[in-house]
Amino acid sequence: MRRIVALDIAKGFAIICVVLGHVVSRGTVAGAEWYSLLKTALYSFHMPLFMSLSGMALGLSWRHRSSWGQVSELVKSRIRTLMVPYVIFGLAIVAGKLILMRFIHIDHPPENFLNGVLDIVLYPAMSASVFLWYIQVLAMYFLVFPWLLQYNASKMPWALLGISIILNQYGWTPLLNMAGFVEYLPFFSAGILMGQNWGKIGATILAPRYSIIWFFLFSLAIFYNGFFEILPKWFIGTLSIPAVLSIAQAVCGRLARFLEFFGNHTFSIYLMNTIFIGLAKALLFIFIPWRDAYFIIYFIILSVSGLMLPVLIKSLLSRNCPNVSAYI
């Protein structure tokens, strides 16, 4: 894959947004209204941005295969890389929550093990491991897109973009998370097109000199959404893409290295951040009230735990269990 540093930086920003949004999984915190505003802002764009960056990575890395058999091998490899950790972590989360809920506070525990497992398979967006839904949807995209790109890499992303916009005009079942599959399909398709044409758009409409314009439009939408009227997620999400990618090309120095570092550990952080946030929160509940100014302590510790502990686990496994590390 052709390495684009701006993509790594953008992914770093996106995964930080994901982690910050997971600090409070449900409800609000008394006396911490500022976090509610932050979470509203984050959830208005962070997953459309994340999906578009995932599509962009595919667009950048795609090459025509010499046979359909090679496409089949690619699909099997990507599905295995995504679904093995999805299933293992999903089962571990269900079992872990059922055990730990007897001793400490646990967010969104399953009714029982069987129902928890069925939800992981049939209703990922409503399961005890709901945060893993992105991995399941991404796996579904990799069941579809490589075949279409092999058939016609230049036309099929445009066709899927158009079809997906039409599909979003209708309601979709949560079964197998078809609702999520359809909702983010335009962003994944658009991301592929950006990856395929990065040399042009990265030097023109997404060039650093235009970052202030994109940032202003994006910030204006976030402000209006938070203080006046809720705007559609697709609208703010769409504005976030050029804003983040143009700024990602402009940043440099320590900030660029900081974001790039987390961008290079995106999958590990996405896979494990909620687990470590939940464990850290359960321990802090014993000593610190979940309210008012105390929440600042939670916010800092949970954010750092969600970002750094997955990186630490990945690093340890890379050194000692490289075969396991390949899946996280």
Short mmCIF file of the C-alpha atoms (twelve columns), coordinates in Angstrom:
data_MODEL
# 
_entry.id   MODEL 
# 
loop_
_atom_site.group_PDB 
_atom_site.id 
_atom_site.type_symbol 
_atom_site.label_atom_id 
_atom_site.label_alt_id 
_atom_site.label_comp_id 
_atom_site.label_asym_id 
_atom_site.label_seq_id 
_atom_site.Cartn_x 
_atom_site.Cartn_y 
_atom_site.Cartn_z 
_atom_site.pdbx_PDB_model_num 
ATOM 1   C CA . MET A 1   0.000   0.000   0.000   1 
ATOM 2   C CA . ARG A 2   1.246   3.456   -0.917  1 
ATOM 3   C CA . ARG A 3   1.852   5.139   2.444   1 
ATOM 4   C CA . ILE A 4   0.186   8.504   2.925   1 
ATOM 5   C CA . VAL A 5   1.255   10.116  6.193   1 
ATOM 6   C CA . ALA A 6   -1.805  12.380  6.149   1 
ATOM 7   C CA . LEU A 7   -4.017  9.274   6.259   1 
ATOM 8   C CA . ASP A 8   -2.197  7.969   9.346   1 
ATOM 9   C CA . ILE A 9   -2.540  11.363  11.010  1 
ATOM 10  C CA . ALA A 10  -6.241  11.542  10.158  1 
ATOM 11  C CA . LYS A 11  -6.752  8.009   11.500  1 
ATOM 12  C CA . GLY A 12  -4.983  9.042   14.694  1 
ATOM 13  C CA . PHE A 13  -7.375  11.947  15.161  1 
ATOM 14  C CA . ALA A 14  -10.366 9.715   14.368  1 
ATOM 15  C CA . ILE A 15  -9.429  6.994   16.864  1 
ATOM 16  C CA . ILE A 16  -8.857  9.577   19.593  1 
ATOM 17  C CA . CYS A 17  -12.384 10.850  18.910  1 
ATOM 18  C CA . VAL A 18  -13.691 7.286   19.206  1 
ATOM 19  C CA . VAL A 19  -11.992 6.756   22.568  1 
ATOM 20  C CA . LEU A 20  -13.176 10.087  23.989  1 
ATOM 21  C CA . GLY A 21  -16.715 9.200   22.937  1 
ATOM 22  C CA . HIS A 22  -16.493 5.869   24.778  1 
ATOM 23  C CA . VAL A 23  -15.609 7.399   28.166  1 
ATOM 24  C CA . VAL A 24  -19.335 7.507   28.973  1 
ATOM 25  C CA . SER A 25  -21.079 4.639   27.232  1 
ATOM 26  C CA . ARG A 26  -24.651 5.567   28.151  1 
ATOM 27  C CA . GLY A 27  -26.525 8.397   29.779  1 
ATOM 28  C CA . THR A 28  -25.010 11.565  31.198  1 
ATOM 29  C CA . VAL A 29  -22.838 12.539  34.132  1 
ATOM 30  C CA . ALA A 30  -24.356 14.885  36.715  1 
ATOM 31  C CA . GLY A 31  -22.462 18.168  36.803  1 
ATOM 32  C CA . ALA A 32  -20.420 17.362  33.679  1 
ATOM 33  C CA . GLU A 33  -22.580 18.932  31.007  1 
ATOM 34  C CA . TRP A 34  -19.446 19.868  29.064  1 
ATOM 35  C CA . TYR A 35  -18.889 16.199  28.289  1 
ATOM 36  C CA . SER A 36  -22.408 15.862  26.902  1 
ATOM 37  C CA . LEU A 37  -21.606 18.699  24.485  1 
ATOM 38  C CA . LEU A 38  -18.315 17.036  23.549  1 
ATOM 39  C CA . LYS A 39  -19.968 13.657  22.987  1 
ATOM 40  C CA . THR A 40  -22.709 15.244  20.868  1 
ATOM 41  C CA . ALA A 41  -20.005 16.824  18.718  1 
ATOM 42  C CA . LEU A 42  -17.990 13.613  18.421  1 
ATOM 43  C CA . TYR A 43  -20.946 11.411  17.545  1 
ATOM 44  C CA . SER A 44  -22.060 13.800  14.845  1 
ATOM 45  C CA . PHE A 45  -19.074 12.933  12.634  1 
ATOM 46  C CA . HIS A 46  -16.504 10.487  14.008  1 
ATOM 47  C CA . MET A 47  -17.814 7.233   12.507  1 
ATOM 48  C CA . PRO A 48  -18.543 8.653   9.025   1 
ATOM 49  C CA . LEU A 49  -14.977 10.002  9.122   1 
ATOM 50  C CA . PHE A 50  -13.623 6.663   10.343  1 
ATOM 51  C CA . MET A 51  -15.416 4.729   7.605   1 
ATOM 52  C CA . SER A 52  -14.253 7.085   4.878   1 
ATOM 53  C CA . LEU A 53  -10.645 6.697   6.038   1 
ATOM 54  C CA . SER A 54  -11.053 2.901   5.998   1 
ATOM 55  C CA . GLY A 55  -12.338 3.110   2.435   1 
ATOM 56  C CA . MET A 56  -9.480  5.426   1.517   1 
ATOM 57  C CA . ALA A 57  -6.975  2.839   2.754   1 
ATOM 58  C CA . LEU A 58  -8.562  0.252   0.467   1 
ATOM 59  C CA . GLY A 59  -8.554  2.676   -2.460  1 
ATOM 60  C CA . LEU A 60  -4.871  3.426   -1.955  1 
ATOM 61  C CA . SER A 61  -3.870  -0.225  -1.612  1 
ATOM 62  C CA . TRP A 62  -6.020  -1.751  -4.341  1 
ATOM 63  C CA . ARG A 63  -4.354  -3.349  -7.332  1 
ATOM 64  C CA . HIS A 64  -5.902  -5.477  -10.037 1 
ATOM 65  C CA . ARG A 65  -5.316  -9.202  -9.455  1 
ATOM 66  C CA . SER A 66  -4.357  -11.585 -12.232 1 
ATOM 67  C CA . SER A 67  -7.161  -14.015 -11.341 1 
ATOM 68  C CA . TRP A 68  -10.411 -14.199 -9.411  1 
ATOM 69  C CA . GLY A 69  -8.756  -16.820 -7.230  1 
ATOM 70  C CA . GLN A 70  -6.377  -14.173 -5.911  1 
ATOM 71  C CA . VAL A 71  -9.349  -11.958 -5.098  1 
ATOM 72  C CA . SER A 72  -10.879 -14.857 -3.192  1 
ATOM 73  C CA . GLU A 73  -7.663  -15.266 -1.181  1 
ATOM 74  C CA . LEU A 74  -7.625  -11.551 -0.403  1 
ATOM 75  C CA . VAL A 75  -11.232 -11.647 0.792   1 
ATOM 76  C CA . LYS A 76  -10.596 -14.710 2.964   1 
ATOM 77  C CA . SER A 77  -7.515  -13.099 4.490   1 
ATOM 78  C CA . ARG A 78  -9.243  -9.826  5.333   1 
ATOM 79  C CA . ILE A 79  -12.363 -11.529 6.705   1 
ATOM 80  C CA . ARG A 80  -10.197 -13.780 8.874   1 
ATOM 81  C CA . THR A 81  -8.179  -10.812 10.149  1 
ATOM 82  C CA . LEU A 82  -11.367 -8.951  11.085  1 
ATOM 83  C CA . MET A 83  -13.747 -11.669 12.242  1 
ATOM 84  C CA . VAL A 84  -11.393 -13.788 14.358  1 
ATOM 85  C CA . PRO A 85  -10.811 -10.942 16.855  1 
ATOM 86  C CA . TYR A 86  -14.463 -9.890  16.522  1 
ATOM 87  C CA . VAL A 87  -15.680 -13.314 17.647  1 
ATOM 88  C CA . ILE A 88  -13.012 -13.912 20.284  1 
ATOM 89  C CA . PHE A 89  -13.323 -10.486 21.872  1 
ATOM 90  C CA . GLY A 90  -17.101 -10.606 21.611  1 
ATOM 91  C CA . LEU A 91  -17.303 -13.918 23.464  1 
ATOM 92  C CA . ALA A 92  -14.748 -12.763 26.029  1 
ATOM 93  C CA . ILE A 93  -16.706 -9.581  26.685  1 
ATOM 94  C CA . VAL A 94  -19.979 -11.450 27.164  1 
ATOM 95  C CA . ALA A 95  -18.379 -13.944 29.564  1 
ATOM 96  C CA . GLY A 96  -16.367 -11.272 31.346  1 
ATOM 97  C CA . LYS A 97  -19.356 -9.015  31.921  1 
ATOM 98  C CA . LEU A 98  -21.457 -11.873 33.302  1 
ATOM 99  C CA . ILE A 99  -18.709 -12.756 35.760  1 
ATOM 100 C CA . LEU A 100 -17.633 -9.266  36.784  1 
ATOM 101 C CA . MET A 101 -21.164 -7.879  37.194  1 
ATOM 102 C CA . ARG A 102 -21.378 -9.911  40.410  1 
ATOM 103 C CA . PHE A 103 -18.581 -7.887  41.949  1 
ATOM 104 C CA . ILE A 104 -18.320 -4.475  40.265  1 
ATOM 105 C CA . HIS A 105 -20.378 -2.080  38.180  1 
ATOM 106 C CA . ILE A 106 -20.581 -3.167  34.517  1 
ATOM 107 C CA . ASP A 107 -22.102 -1.151  31.667  1 
ATOM 108 C CA . HIS A 108 -24.637 -2.922  29.408  1 
ATOM 109 C CA . PRO A 109 -24.305 -6.529  30.630  1 
ATOM 110 C CA . PRO A 110 -26.004 -9.332  28.636  1 
ATOM 111 C CA . GLU A 111 -29.051 -11.134 30.044  1 
ATOM 112 C CA . ASN A 112 -27.237 -14.471 29.871  1 
ATOM 113 C CA . PHE A 113 -24.440 -16.105 27.892  1 
ATOM 114 C CA . LEU A 114 -26.641 -17.588 25.163  1 
ATOM 115 C CA . ASN A 115 -28.482 -14.332 24.489  1 
ATOM 116 C CA . GLY A 116 -25.175 -12.488 24.565  1 
ATOM 117 C CA . VAL A 117 -23.699 -14.802 21.922  1 
ATOM 118 C CA . LEU A 118 -26.807 -14.616 19.729  1 
ATOM 119 C CA . ASP A 119 -26.714 -10.819 19.858  1 
ATOM 120 C CA . ILE A 120 -23.066 -10.787 18.756  1 
ATOM 121 C CA . VAL A 121 -24.002 -12.851 15.697  1 
ATOM 122 C CA . LEU A 122 -27.451 -11.506 14.832  1 
ATOM 123 C CA . TYR A 123 -27.635 -8.010  16.321  1 
ATOM 124 C CA . PRO A 124 -24.076 -6.668  16.650  1 
ATOM 125 C CA . ALA A 125 -25.202 -3.063  17.199  1 
ATOM 126 C CA . MET A 126 -27.296 -4.123  20.219  1 
ATOM 127 C CA . SER A 127 -24.963 -6.672  21.788  1 
ATOM 128 C CA . ALA A 128 -22.907 -6.473  24.957  1 
ATOM 129 C CA . SER A 129 -19.932 -5.834  22.665  1 
ATOM 130 C CA . VAL A 130 -21.760 -3.141  20.714  1 
ATOM 131 C CA . PHE A 131 -18.571 -1.118  20.199  1 
ATOM 132 C CA . LEU A 132 -17.251 -3.869  17.877  1 
ATOM 133 C CA . TRP A 133 -19.969 -3.193  15.276  1 
ATOM 134 C CA . TYR A 134 -17.511 -1.269  13.083  1 
ATOM 135 C CA . ILE A 135 -15.373 -4.395  12.626  1 
ATOM 136 C CA . GLN A 136 -18.403 -6.463  11.618  1 
ATOM 137 C CA . VAL A 137 -19.550 -3.861  9.082   1 
ATOM 138 C CA . LEU A 138 -16.027 -3.512  7.693   1 
ATOM 139 C CA . ALA A 139 -15.899 -7.283  7.224   1 
ATOM 140 C CA . MET A 140 -19.161 -7.123  5.269   1 
ATOM 141 C CA . TYR A 141 -17.672 -4.437  3.031   1 
ATOM 142 C CA . PHE A 142 -14.687 -6.676  2.347   1 
ATOM 143 C CA . LEU A 143 -17.080 -9.425  1.320   1 
ATOM 144 C CA . VAL A 144 -18.359 -7.129  -1.434  1 
ATOM 145 C CA . PHE A 145 -15.863 -4.503  -2.585  1 
ATOM 146 C CA . PRO A 146 -12.825 -6.535  -3.708  1 
ATOM 147 C CA . TRP A 147 -14.970 -8.404  -6.250  1 
ATOM 148 C CA . LEU A 148 -16.451 -5.180  -7.582  1 
ATOM 149 C CA . LEU A 149 -13.079 -3.450  -7.756  1 
ATOM 150 C CA . GLN A 150 -11.625 -6.424  -9.615  1 
ATOM 151 C CA . TYR A 151 -14.469 -6.184  -12.113 1 
ATOM 152 C CA . ASN A 152 -14.083 -2.436  -12.680 1 
ATOM 153 C CA . ALA A 153 -12.042 -0.421  -10.204 1 
ATOM 154 C CA . SER A 154 -12.832 2.958   -11.743 1 
ATOM 155 C CA . LYS A 155 -16.610 2.689   -12.166 1 
ATOM 156 C CA . MET A 156 -17.849 0.436   -9.367  1 
ATOM 157 C CA . PRO A 157 -17.075 2.806   -6.432  1 
ATOM 158 C CA . TRP A 158 -19.094 5.514   -8.199  1 
ATOM 159 C CA . ALA A 159 -21.930 3.062   -8.772  1 
ATOM 160 C CA . LEU A 160 -21.896 1.950   -5.123  1 
ATOM 161 C CA . LEU A 161 -21.819 5.555   -3.963  1 
ATOM 162 C CA . GLY A 162 -24.912 6.371   -5.978  1 
ATOM 163 C CA . ILE A 163 -26.758 3.193   -4.989  1 
ATOM 164 C CA . SER A 164 -25.895 3.634   -1.314  1 
ATOM 165 C CA . ILE A 165 -27.298 7.176   -1.269  1 
ATOM 166 C CA . ILE A 166 -30.570 5.811   -2.624  1 
ATOM 167 C CA . LEU A 167 -30.571 2.923   -0.128  1 
ATOM 168 C CA . ASN A 168 -30.185 5.416   2.728   1 
ATOM 169 C CA . GLN A 169 -33.607 6.849   1.927   1 
ATOM 170 C CA . TYR A 170 -35.181 3.724   3.437   1 
ATOM 171 C CA . GLY A 171 -35.178 2.120   6.863   1 
ATOM 172 C CA . TRP A 172 -33.160 -1.074  7.331   1 
ATOM 173 C CA . THR A 173 -33.318 -3.921  9.791   1 
ATOM 174 C CA . PRO A 174 -30.840 -4.174  12.691  1 
ATOM 175 C CA . LEU A 175 -30.523 -7.891  11.855  1 
ATOM 176 C CA . LEU A 176 -26.861 -8.537  10.955  1 
ATOM 177 C CA . ASN A 177 -26.491 -4.770  11.391  1 
ATOM 178 C CA . MET A 178 -27.800 -4.117  7.892   1 
ATOM 179 C CA . ALA A 179 -28.786 -0.644  9.119   1 
ATOM 180 C CA . GLY A 180 -25.143 0.153   9.858   1 
ATOM 181 C CA . PHE A 181 -23.961 -1.463  6.627   1 
ATOM 182 C CA . VAL A 182 -26.228 0.786   4.557   1 
ATOM 183 C CA . GLU A 183 -25.721 3.938   6.656   1 
ATOM 184 C CA . TYR A 184 -21.946 4.010   6.212   1 
ATOM 185 C CA . LEU A 185 -21.766 2.577   2.703   1 
ATOM 186 C CA . PRO A 186 -21.636 6.053   1.064   1 
ATOM 187 C CA . PHE A 187 -18.688 7.038   3.234   1 
ATOM 188 C CA . PHE A 188 -16.748 3.833   2.568   1 
ATOM 189 C CA . SER A 189 -17.413 4.169   -1.175  1 
ATOM 190 C CA . ALA A 190 -16.362 7.823   -1.145  1 
ATOM 191 C CA . GLY A 191 -13.228 6.871   0.773   1 
ATOM 192 C CA . ILE A 192 -12.240 4.392   -1.935  1 
ATOM 193 C CA . LEU A 193 -12.630 7.120   -4.550  1 
ATOM 194 C CA . MET A 194 -10.483 9.491   -2.474  1 
ATOM 195 C CA . GLY A 195 -7.792  6.839   -2.169  1 
ATOM 196 C CA . GLN A 196 -7.835  6.151   -5.887  1 
ATOM 197 C CA . ASN A 197 -7.565  9.854   -6.700  1 
ATOM 198 C CA . TRP A 198 -5.490  11.081  -3.775  1 
ATOM 199 C CA . GLY A 199 -2.716  12.432  -5.975  1 
ATOM 200 C CA . LYS A 200 -5.168  14.894  -7.514  1 
ATOM 201 C CA . ILE A 201 -7.465  15.844  -4.639  1 
ATOM 202 C CA . GLY A 202 -4.659  15.906  -2.070  1 
ATOM 203 C CA . ALA A 203 -2.926  18.587  -4.112  1 
ATOM 204 C CA . THR A 204 -6.050  20.576  -4.995  1 
ATOM 205 C CA . ILE A 205 -9.305  20.754  -3.000  1 
ATOM 206 C CA . LEU A 206 -7.781  19.046  0.062   1 
ATOM 207 C CA . ALA A 207 -4.472  20.905  -0.075  1 
ATOM 208 C CA . PRO A 208 -3.272  22.458  3.207   1 
ATOM 209 C CA . ARG A 209 -3.924  25.982  1.890   1 
ATOM 210 C CA . TYR A 210 -7.653  25.226  1.955   1 
ATOM 211 C CA . SER A 211 -7.660  23.702  5.446   1 
ATOM 212 C CA . ILE A 212 -8.837  26.927  7.115   1 
ATOM 213 C CA . ILE A 213 -11.900 27.023  4.850   1 
ATOM 214 C CA . TRP A 214 -12.816 23.396  5.479   1 
ATOM 215 C CA . PHE A 215 -12.146 23.778  9.222   1 
ATOM 216 C CA . PHE A 216 -14.393 26.841  9.403   1 
ATOM 217 C CA . LEU A 217 -17.288 25.073  7.651   1 
ATOM 218 C CA . PHE A 218 -16.877 21.957  9.789   1 
ATOM 219 C CA . SER A 219 -16.618 23.948  13.036  1 
ATOM 220 C CA . LEU A 220 -19.651 26.018  12.109  1 
ATOM 221 C CA . ALA A 221 -21.695 22.841  11.575  1 
ATOM 222 C CA . ILE A 222 -20.503 21.395  14.907  1 
ATOM 223 C CA . PHE A 223 -21.391 24.613  16.737  1 
ATOM 224 C CA . TYR A 224 -24.829 24.855  15.147  1 
ATOM 225 C CA . ASN A 225 -25.510 21.185  15.857  1 
ATOM 226 C CA . GLY A 226 -24.550 21.552  19.519  1 
ATOM 227 C CA . PHE A 227 -26.295 24.788  20.391  1 
ATOM 228 C CA . PHE A 228 -29.149 25.317  17.942  1 
ATOM 229 C CA . GLU A 229 -30.559 22.461  15.902  1 
ATOM 230 C CA . ILE A 230 -29.486 18.871  15.292  1 
ATOM 231 C CA . LEU A 231 -28.039 18.498  11.808  1 
ATOM 232 C CA . PRO A 232 -27.957 15.194  9.882   1 
ATOM 233 C CA . LYS A 233 -24.964 13.021  10.692  1 
ATOM 234 C CA . TRP A 234 -24.245 12.542  6.995   1 
ATOM 235 C CA . PHE A 235 -23.911 16.315  6.574   1 
ATOM 236 C CA . ILE A 236 -21.476 16.938  9.417   1 
ATOM 237 C CA . GLY A 237 -19.674 13.677  8.673   1 
ATOM 238 C CA . THR A 238 -19.173 14.736  5.070   1 
ATOM 239 C CA . LEU A 239 -17.744 18.106  6.141   1 
ATOM 240 C CA . SER A 240 -15.379 16.408  8.584   1 
ATOM 241 C CA . ILE A 241 -13.611 14.469  5.833   1 
ATOM 242 C CA . PRO A 242 -12.043 17.372  3.869   1 
ATOM 243 C CA . ALA A 243 -11.478 19.308  7.101   1 
ATOM 244 C CA . VAL A 244 -9.519  16.506  8.775   1 
ATOM 245 C CA . LEU A 245 -7.584  15.393  5.682   1 
ATOM 246 C CA . SER A 246 -6.546  18.912  4.684   1 
ATOM 247 C CA . ILE A 247 -5.455  19.714  8.249   1 
ATOM 248 C CA . ALA A 248 -3.662  16.350  8.429   1 
ATOM 249 C CA . GLN A 249 -1.503  17.467  5.511   1 
ATOM 250 C CA . ALA A 250 -0.758  20.760  7.237   1 
ATOM 251 C CA . VAL A 251 0.225   19.607  10.744  1 
ATOM 252 C CA . CYS A 252 3.847   18.864  11.476  1 
ATOM 253 C CA . GLY A 253 6.293   18.298  14.300  1 
ATOM 254 C CA . ARG A 254 5.273   16.684  17.582  1 
ATOM 255 C CA . LEU A 255 1.554   16.938  16.932  1 
ATOM 256 C CA . ALA A 256 1.921   15.117  13.611  1 
ATOM 257 C CA . ARG A 257 4.051   12.382  15.221  1 
ATOM 258 C CA . PHE A 258 1.593   12.082  18.123  1 
ATOM 259 C CA . LEU A 259 -1.401  11.584  15.829  1 
ATOM 260 C CA . GLU A 260 0.532   9.348   13.439  1 
ATOM 261 C CA . PHE A 261 1.519   7.092   16.344  1 
ATOM 262 C CA . PHE A 262 -2.095  6.442   17.286  1 
ATOM 263 C CA . GLY A 263 -3.080  6.225   13.628  1 
ATOM 264 C CA . ASN A 264 -0.664  3.313   13.243  1 
ATOM 265 C CA . HIS A 265 -2.390  1.510   16.148  1 
ATOM 266 C CA . THR A 266 -5.976  2.203   15.111  1 
ATOM 267 C CA . PHE A 267 -7.226  -1.391  14.976  1 
ATOM 268 C CA . SER A 268 -5.722  -2.379  18.334  1 
ATOM 269 C CA . ILE A 269 -7.164  0.694   20.025  1 
ATOM 270 C CA . TYR A 270 -10.586 0.213   18.465  1 
ATOM 271 C CA . LEU A 271 -10.632 -3.441  19.473  1 
ATOM 272 C CA . MET A 272 -9.625  -2.974  23.116  1 
ATOM 273 C CA . ASN A 273 -10.280 0.615   24.207  1 
ATOM 274 C CA . THR A 274 -13.740 -0.004  25.645  1 
ATOM 275 C CA . ILE A 275 -12.513 -3.016  27.615  1 
ATOM 276 C CA . PHE A 276 -9.805  -1.012  29.365  1 
ATOM 277 C CA . ILE A 277 -12.088 1.988   29.822  1 
ATOM 278 C CA . GLY A 278 -14.671 -0.267  31.459  1 
ATOM 279 C CA . LEU A 279 -12.154 -1.916  33.786  1 
ATOM 280 C CA . ALA A 280 -10.597 1.404   34.783  1 
ATOM 281 C CA . LYS A 281 -14.041 2.903   35.387  1 
ATOM 282 C CA . ALA A 282 -15.114 -0.033  37.565  1 
ATOM 283 C CA . LEU A 283 -12.015 0.367   39.739  1 
ATOM 284 C CA . LEU A 284 -12.390 4.135   40.024  1 
ATOM 285 C CA . PHE A 285 -16.040 3.731   41.067  1 
ATOM 286 C CA . ILE A 286 -14.776 2.235   44.322  1 
ATOM 287 C CA . PHE A 287 -12.894 5.396   45.283  1 
ATOM 288 C CA . ILE A 288 -14.217 8.386   43.332  1 
ATOM 289 C CA . PRO A 289 -17.782 9.694   42.823  1 
ATOM 290 C CA . TRP A 290 -19.091 9.646   39.239  1 
ATOM 291 C CA . ARG A 291 -20.185 13.293  39.120  1 
ATOM 292 C CA . ASP A 292 -19.313 16.986  39.040  1 
ATOM 293 C CA . ALA A 293 -15.655 17.995  39.048  1 
ATOM 294 C CA . TYR A 294 -14.638 14.448  39.954  1 
ATOM 295 C CA . PHE A 295 -15.465 13.450  36.405  1 
ATOM 296 C CA . ILE A 296 -12.352 15.263  35.164  1 
ATOM 297 C CA . ILE A 297 -10.313 12.558  36.914  1 
ATOM 298 C CA . TYR A 298 -12.350 9.876   35.182  1 
ATOM 299 C CA . PHE A 299 -12.066 11.603  31.824  1 
ATOM 300 C CA . ILE A 300 -8.278  11.794  31.951  1 
ATOM 301 C CA . ILE A 301 -7.641  8.307   33.325  1 
ATOM 302 C CA . LEU A 302 -10.191 6.566   31.110  1 
ATOM 303 C CA . SER A 303 -9.006  8.369   27.985  1 
ATOM 304 C CA . VAL A 304 -5.363  7.483   28.635  1 
ATOM 305 C CA . SER A 305 -6.313  3.895   29.477  1 
ATOM 306 C CA . GLY A 306 -8.344  3.513   26.296  1 
ATOM 307 C CA . LEU A 307 -5.533  4.867   24.136  1 
ATOM 308 C CA . MET A 308 -2.340  3.581   25.721  1 
ATOM 309 C CA . LEU A 309 -3.157  0.161   27.188  1 
ATOM 310 C CA . PRO A 310 -4.193  -1.344  23.808  1 
ATOM 311 C CA . VAL A 311 -0.915  -0.051  22.347  1 
ATOM 312 C CA . LEU A 312 0.979   -1.625  25.233  1 
ATOM 313 C CA . ILE A 313 -0.762  -4.980  24.727  1 
ATOM 314 C CA . LYS A 314 -0.076  -4.841  20.988  1 
ATOM 315 C CA . SER A 315 3.594   -4.063  21.630  1 
ATOM 316 C CA . LEU A 316 4.000   -6.924  24.124  1 
ATOM 317 C CA . LEU A 317 2.308   -9.417  21.820  1 
ATOM 318 C CA . SER A 318 4.361   -8.270  18.827  1 
ATOM 319 C CA . ARG A 319 7.504   -9.182  20.724  1 
ATOM 320 C CA . ASN A 320 6.343   -12.374 22.392  1 
ATOM 321 C CA . CYS A 321 3.405   -13.748 20.347  1 
ATOM 322 C CA . PRO A 322 3.638   -12.360 16.805  1 
ATOM 323 C CA . ASN A 323 1.044   -14.817 15.466  1 
ATOM 324 C CA . VAL A 324 -1.515  -13.520 17.977  1 
ATOM 325 C CA . SER A 325 -0.427  -9.926  17.472  1 
ATOM 326 C CA . ALA A 326 -1.331  -10.170 13.782  1 
ATOM 327 C CA . TYR A 327 -4.999  -10.278 14.759  1 
ATOM 328 C CA . ILE A 328 -4.992  -7.178  16.963  1 
# 
